[in-house]
Amino acid sequence: MKLQQLIDQRAKVWEQAKAFVDSHQKENGTLSAEDSATYEKMEAEITDLTAAIDRERRAEEREAELNKPVNTPLTAKPGKANAAEEEKTGRASDEYRKAMLNALRTNFRQISNVLQEGVDTDGGYLVPEEYDKRIIDVLTEENIFRGLATTITTSGEHKINIAATKPAAAWIDEGEQLTFGDATFDQTMLDAHKLHVAIKVTEELLYDNAFGLENYIITQFGKALGNAEEDAFLNGDGTGKPTGLFHATKGGQIYGTTAAQEKVAADELIGLIYGLKRPYRKKASFILNDKTIAQIRTLKDNNGAYIWQPSYQAGEPDKILGYSLHTSAYAPTNAIAFGDYSFYNIGDRGTRSISVLKELFAGNGMIGYVAKERVDGKLLLPEAVQILKIKPKSGT
């Protein structure tokens, strides 16, 4: 089923679910056990359709990427080099990429001298620039947070200055002496925590030229690194890994107090939005777990309108009270984030590298490869993100 058909189908089921609740709820807003079971089936269908929409979107993005032309059109005069073409050297060259693929296929037994340009400090080989860009594409696709945060490339420990105090304006009478307030700055440091992931490939596939080894390795490494990164960017404790957005003291500011109800209320979400300073609301969005959305779908504002608004057009995100929402399996089920995540900085140290595990899986007829990267992440301005805590259910 095509993307727009899935979106239309979800919209139809959602309208049916809303009408069902409106017509069957009691005066106190509750449903009978039988009606609750019926509504839960509708809600499960909406959840399944939402997952299918996300899959179809990713599939369309991959299809569009694969359909891009592989050659650059000639724009220069005959007899002259193409003006758009520049000679690629080092890790950007085709020679380096082909040498890396040959090394991968031969279990690093055949290593061209050109690969010596990209030996890292741990004895691995820096991936070709084309690989690195494609891995970044996979990370951005699999890792929602990289598309929301600010990413910078660092060559060492990176210091970021943050205004701690700002000069204030003051009224003075004519002829009186001017007073000056000095701005002061704090510093936060972006370090480089090592993240690595290993994959295994059978020897039969490795030596089979028909097997798309490049794409397989890039996709598998990208997904694994992306999942590990997203978990750390959201929940990391800062020890040997990035500091997460939901960190108790170094993440976003806690809005209000722990919710008094077991389920989040519409008024709390409205308060969360307007508890964020207005400049940050311009680019703000929600980050939450899928299970939390299930609680929010039935909520209404004071005018009786549902606060969750499913997307009706391809390419548009679902919204809560008019603000985009992003779901992550790694977002905690007892908290909701709302804010401008561009103030979360991700620091990539250098480039990614690949090394081989020559003997570890030899007895099983498999070859192991390890991808490594160095990355850190921190929220520079906690006031740019508000966190609403949801009280866990009793007995959990």
NORHU-V172003 format. One record per residue. N is the residue number from 0. PHI is phi in whole degrees, 0 to 359 (NA if undefined). BURIAL is # if it has 9 or more other C-alpha atoms within 8 Angstrom, else .. Layout:
n->N phi->PHI burial->BURIAL
n->N phi->PHI burial->BURIAL
//
This chain:
n->0 phi->NA burial->.
n->1 phi->288 burial->.
n->2 phi->302 burial->#
n->3 phi->296 burial->.
n->4 phi->296 burial->.
n->5 phi->296 burial->#
n->6 phi->297 burial->#
n->7 phi->296 burial->#
n->8 phi->296 burial->#
n->9 phi->296 burial->#
n->10 phi->299 burial->#
n->11 phi->296 burial->.
n->12 phi->295 burial->#
n->13 phi->296 burial->#
n->14 phi->297 burial->.
n->15 phi->295 burial->.
n->16 phi->295 burial->#
n->17 phi->297 burial->#
n->18 phi->296 burial->.
n->19 phi->296 burial->#
n->20 phi->296 burial->#
n->21 phi->298 burial->.
n->22 phi->269 burial->.
n->23 phi->247 burial->.
n->24 phi->287 burial->#
n->25 phi->280 burial->.
n->26 phi->299 burial->.
n->27 phi->274 burial->.
n->28 phi->87 burial->.
n->29 phi->263 burial->.
n->30 phi->243 burial->#
n->31 phi->291 burial->.
n->32 phi->300 burial->.
n->33 phi->294 burial->.
n->34 phi->291 burial->#
n->35 phi->298 burial->#
n->36 phi->296 burial->.
n->37 phi->296 burial->.
n->38 phi->294 burial->#
n->39 phi->297 burial->.
n->40 phi->296 burial->.
n->41 phi->297 burial->#
n->42 phi->296 burial->#
n->43 phi->296 burial->.
n->44 phi->294 burial->#
n->45 phi->297 burial->#
n->46 phi->298 burial->.
n->47 phi->296 burial->.
n->48 phi->293 burial->#
n->49 phi->297 burial->#
n->50 phi->296 burial->.
n->51 phi->294 burial->#
n->52 phi->297 burial->#
n->53 phi->298 burial->.
n->54 phi->296 burial->.
n->55 phi->294 burial->#
n->56 phi->298 burial->#
n->57 phi->296 burial->#
n->58 phi->296 burial->.
n->59 phi->293 burial->.
n->60 phi->294 burial->.
n->61 phi->296 burial->.
n->62 phi->298 burial->.
n->63 phi->296 burial->.
n->64 phi->294 burial->.
n->65 phi->291 burial->.
n->66 phi->274 burial->.
n->67 phi->295 burial->.
n->68 phi->298 burial->.
n->69 phi->272 burial->.
n->70 phi->244 burial->.
n->71 phi->268 burial->.
n->72 phi->297 burial->.
n->73 phi->286 burial->.
n->74 phi->238 burial->.
n->75 phi->267 burial->.
n->76 phi->288 burial->.
n->77 phi->303 burial->.
n->78 phi->90 burial->.
n->79 phi->243 burial->.
n->80 phi->295 burial->.
n->81 phi->300 burial->#
n->82 phi->298 burial->.
n->83 phi->277 burial->.
n->84 phi->266 burial->.
n->85 phi->234 burial->.
n->86 phi->296 burial->.
n->87 phi->268 burial->.
n->88 phi->230 burial->.
n->89 phi->60 burial->.
n->90 phi->290 burial->#
n->91 phi->273 burial->#
n->92 phi->281 burial->#
n->93 phi->296 burial->.
n->94 phi->299 burial->.
n->95 phi->293 burial->#
n->96 phi->297 burial->#
n->97 phi->294 burial->.
n->98 phi->294 burial->#
n->99 phi->294 burial->#
n->100 phi->297 burial->#
n->101 phi->296 burial->#
n->102 phi->295 burial->#
n->103 phi->296 burial->#
n->104 phi->288 burial->#
n->105 phi->259 burial->#
n->106 phi->58 burial->#
n->107 phi->58 burial->#
n->108 phi->275 burial->.
n->109 phi->249 burial->.
n->110 phi->243 burial->#
n->111 phi->286 burial->.
n->112 phi->299 burial->.
n->113 phi->297 burial->#
n->114 phi->290 burial->#
n->115 phi->295 burial->.
n->116 phi->293 burial->.
n->117 phi->237 burial->#
n->118 phi->275 burial->#
n->119 phi->270 burial->#
n->120 phi->292 burial->.
n->121 phi->263 burial->.
n->122 phi->92 burial->.
n->123 phi->274 burial->#
n->124 phi->240 burial->#
n->125 phi->297 burial->#
n->126 phi->289 burial->#
n->127 phi->303 burial->#
n->128 phi->301 burial->.
n->129 phi->298 burial->.
n->130 phi->298 burial->#
n->131 phi->298 burial->#
n->132 phi->293 burial->.
n->133 phi->290 burial->#
n->134 phi->295 burial->#
n->135 phi->300 burial->#
n->136 phi->299 burial->.
n->137 phi->293 burial->#
n->138 phi->299 burial->#
n->139 phi->296 burial->#
n->140 phi->288 burial->.
n->141 phi->279 burial->#
n->142 phi->249 burial->#
n->143 phi->298 burial->#
n->144 phi->286 burial->#
n->145 phi->297 burial->#
n->146 phi->283 burial->.
n->147 phi->256 burial->.
n->148 phi->276 burial->#
n->149 phi->260 burial->#
n->150 phi->253 burial->#
n->151 phi->232 burial->.
n->152 phi->255 burial->.
n->153 phi->242 burial->#
n->154 phi->253 burial->.
n->155 phi->193 burial->.
n->156 phi->300 burial->#
n->157 phi->250 burial->#
n->158 phi->263 burial->.
n->159 phi->237 burial->.
n->160 phi->276 burial->.
n->161 phi->232 burial->#
n->162 phi->295 burial->#
n->163 phi->270 burial->.
n->164 phi->226 burial->.
n->165 phi->240 burial->#
n->166 phi->295 burial->.
n->167 phi->249 burial->.
n->168 phi->282 burial->.
n->169 phi->218 burial->.
n->170 phi->276 burial->.
n->171 phi->225 burial->.
n->172 phi->282 burial->.
n->173 phi->300 burial->.
n->174 phi->90 burial->.
n->175 phi->283 burial->.
n->176 phi->287 burial->.
n->177 phi->288 burial->.
n->178 phi->243 burial->.
n->179 phi->237 burial->.
n->180 phi->255 burial->.
n->181 phi->268 burial->.
n->182 phi->282 burial->#
n->183 phi->244 burial->.
n->184 phi->230 burial->#
n->185 phi->261 burial->.
n->186 phi->232 burial->.
n->187 phi->239 burial->#
n->188 phi->249 burial->.
n->189 phi->259 burial->#
n->190 phi->265 burial->#
n->191 phi->216 burial->#
n->192 phi->270 burial->#
n->193 phi->275 burial->#
n->194 phi->238 burial->#
n->195 phi->223 burial->#
n->196 phi->215 burial->#
n->197 phi->244 burial->#
n->198 phi->231 burial->#
n->199 phi->240 burial->.
n->200 phi->229 burial->#
n->201 phi->292 burial->#
n->202 phi->299 burial->#
n->203 phi->298 burial->.
n->204 phi->291 burial->.
n->205 phi->301 burial->#
n->206 phi->269 burial->.
n->207 phi->270 burial->.
n->208 phi->295 burial->.
n->209 phi->283 burial->.
n->210 phi->280 burial->.
n->211 phi->286 burial->.
n->212 phi->296 burial->#
n->213 phi->302 burial->.
n->214 phi->296 burial->.
n->215 phi->297 burial->.
n->216 phi->295 burial->.
n->217 phi->299 burial->#
n->218 phi->293 burial->#
n->219 phi->294 burial->#
n->220 phi->296 burial->#
n->221 phi->298 burial->#
n->222 phi->295 burial->#
n->223 phi->295 burial->#
n->224 phi->294 burial->#
n->225 phi->297 burial->#
n->226 phi->295 burial->#
n->227 phi->295 burial->.
n->228 phi->297 burial->#
n->229 phi->299 burial->#
n->230 phi->301 burial->#
n->231 phi->289 burial->#
n->232 phi->297 burial->#
n->233 phi->265 burial->#
n->234 phi->237 burial->#
n->235 phi->300 burial->#
n->236 phi->264 burial->#
n->237 phi->84 burial->.
n->238 phi->261 burial->.
n->239 phi->72 burial->.
n->240 phi->201 burial->#
n->241 phi->299 burial->#
n->242 phi->267 burial->#
n->243 phi->283 burial->#
n->244 phi->300 burial->#
n->245 phi->265 burial->#
n->246 phi->301 burial->#
n->247 phi->299 burial->.
n->248 phi->243 burial->.
n->249 phi->247 burial->#
n->250 phi->264 burial->#
n->251 phi->292 burial->#
n->252 phi->289 burial->#
n->253 phi->283 burial->#
n->254 phi->274 burial->#
n->255 phi->60 burial->.
n->256 phi->232 burial->.
n->257 phi->305 burial->.
n->258 phi->304 burial->#
n->259 phi->283 burial->.
n->260 phi->261 burial->.
n->261 phi->289 burial->#
n->262 phi->240 burial->.
n->263 phi->294 burial->#
n->264 phi->253 burial->#
n->265 phi->299 burial->#
n->266 phi->298 burial->.
n->267 phi->292 burial->.
n->268 phi->292 burial->#
n->269 phi->296 burial->#
n->270 phi->297 burial->.
n->271 phi->298 burial->#
n->272 phi->297 burial->#
n->273 phi->275 burial->.
n->274 phi->280 burial->.
n->275 phi->274 burial->#
n->276 phi->301 burial->#
n->277 phi->305 burial->.
n->278 phi->301 burial->.
n->279 phi->281 burial->#
n->280 phi->289 burial->#
n->281 phi->299 burial->.
n->282 phi->243 burial->.
n->283 phi->281 burial->#
n->284 phi->206 burial->#
n->285 phi->264 burial->#
n->286 phi->233 burial->#
n->287 phi->203 burial->#
n->288 phi->277 burial->#
n->289 phi->303 burial->#
n->290 phi->295 burial->.
n->291 phi->288 burial->#
n->292 phi->299 burial->#
n->293 phi->301 burial->#
n->294 phi->286 burial->#
n->295 phi->279 burial->#
n->296 phi->301 burial->#
n->297 phi->270 burial->#
n->298 phi->283 burial->#
n->299 phi->234 burial->#
n->300 phi->276 burial->#
n->301 phi->292 burial->.
n->302 phi->264 burial->.
n->303 phi->84 burial->.
n->304 phi->267 burial->.
n->305 phi->294 burial->#
n->306 phi->278 burial->#
n->307 phi->273 burial->#
n->308 phi->237 burial->#
n->309 phi->292 burial->.
n->310 phi->291 burial->#
n->311 phi->250 burial->.
n->312 phi->230 burial->.
n->313 phi->298 burial->.
n->314 phi->91 burial->.
n->315 phi->259 burial->.
n->316 phi->281 burial->#
n->317 phi->294 burial->#
n->318 phi->224 burial->#
n->319 phi->237 burial->#
n->320 phi->53 burial->.
n->321 phi->89 burial->.
n->322 phi->252 burial->#
n->323 phi->298 burial->#
n->324 phi->235 burial->#
n->325 phi->234 burial->#
n->326 phi->252 burial->#
n->327 phi->217 burial->#
n->328 phi->294 burial->.
n->329 phi->264 burial->#
n->330 phi->292 burial->#
n->331 phi->296 burial->.
n->332 phi->279 burial->#
n->333 phi->249 burial->#
n->334 phi->203 burial->#
n->335 phi->231 burial->#
n->336 phi->256 burial->#
n->337 phi->218 burial->#
n->338 phi->170 burial->#
n->339 phi->259 burial->#
n->340 phi->277 burial->#
n->341 phi->292 burial->.
n->342 phi->275 burial->#
n->343 phi->266 burial->#
n->344 phi->259 burial->#
n->345 phi->253 burial->#
n->346 phi->251 burial->#
n->347 phi->267 burial->#
n->348 phi->269 burial->#
n->349 phi->67 burial->.
n->350 phi->237 burial->#
n->351 phi->276 burial->#
n->352 phi->228 burial->#
n->353 phi->234 burial->#
n->354 phi->227 burial->#
n->355 phi->245 burial->#
n->356 phi->261 burial->#
n->357 phi->287 burial->#
n->358 phi->247 burial->.
n->359 phi->303 burial->.
n->360 phi->249 burial->#
n->361 phi->301 burial->#
n->362 phi->296 burial->.
n->363 phi->261 burial->.
n->364 phi->69 burial->.
n->365 phi->231 burial->#
n->366 phi->244 burial->#
n->367 phi->255 burial->#
n->368 phi->236 burial->#
n->369 phi->237 burial->#
n->370 phi->254 burial->#
n->371 phi->231 burial->#
n->372 phi->213 burial->#
n->373 phi->240 burial->#
n->374 phi->208 burial->#
n->375 phi->219 burial->#
n->376 phi->204 burial->#
n->377 phi->210 burial->#
n->378 phi->274 burial->#
n->379 phi->285 burial->#
n->380 phi->239 burial->#
n->381 phi->302 burial->#
n->382 phi->289 burial->#
n->383 phi->282 burial->#
n->384 phi->225 burial->#
n->385 phi->252 burial->#
n->386 phi->243 burial->#
n->387 phi->262 burial->#
n->388 phi->272 burial->#
n->389 phi->251 burial->#
n->390 phi->293 burial->#
n->391 phi->294 burial->.
n->392 phi->295 burial->.
n->393 phi->299 burial->.
n->394 phi->88 burial->.
n->395 phi->244 burial->.
//
